[in-house]
Amino acid sequence: MYTNIEKNVPPELVKTGLKRRIHYLENLMTVVIDFEHPMEVPDPPHSHPHEQITYVAEGELSFFIGDEIFMLNKGDMIKIPSGALHTVQTIAPNTRLIDSFSPIREDFIR
């Protein structure tokens, strides 16, 4: 029997115009990220030891990994290896990304 089902995980306000919802197990985390507005410039690049796969559920964005730029639209997916420097710049309003991380991002847990 599944006793760890969560419906309607409440969003967390990360900053103005950016909300996320997090759900995780011992070794896997899924994060739904909602960007309300297009971004004038990309977020600062970052890296982390976690492997990441991102699915674009809504919208359009530029995804930067190292020196490469990928244009992503609704339905596209991209994988980010552990330690890779990366960032995003949303182009469309109401862009929704679904990120999966392994292992989980302890820094996201409050």
Rosetta blueprint (number, residue, H / E / L):
1 M L
2 Y L
3 T L
4 N L
5 I L
6 E L
7 K L
8 N L
9 V L
10 P L
11 P L
12 E E
13 L E
14 V E
15 K E
16 T L
17 G L
18 L E
19 K E
20 R E
21 R E
22 I E
23 H E
24 Y E
25 L L
26 E L
27 N L
28 L L
29 M E
30 T E
31 V E
32 V E
33 I E
34 D E
35 F E
36 E L
37 H L
38 P L
39 M L
40 E L
41 V L
42 P L
43 D L
44 P L
45 P L
46 H E
47 S L
48 H L
49 P L
50 H L
51 E E
52 Q E
53 I E
54 T E
55 Y E
56 V E
57 A E
58 E E
59 G L
60 E E
61 L E
62 S E
63 F E
64 F E
65 I E
66 G L
67 D L
68 E E
69 I E
70 F E
71 M E
72 L E
73 N E
74 K L
75 G L
76 D L
77 M E
78 I E
79 K E
80 I E
81 P L
82 S L
83 G L
84 A L
85 L L
86 H E
87 T E
88 V E
89 Q E
90 T E
91 I L
92 A L
93 P L
94 N L
95 T E
96 R E
97 L E
98 I E
99 D E
100 S E
101 F E
102 S E
103 P L
104 I L
105 R L
106 E H
107 D H
108 F H
109 I L
110 R L
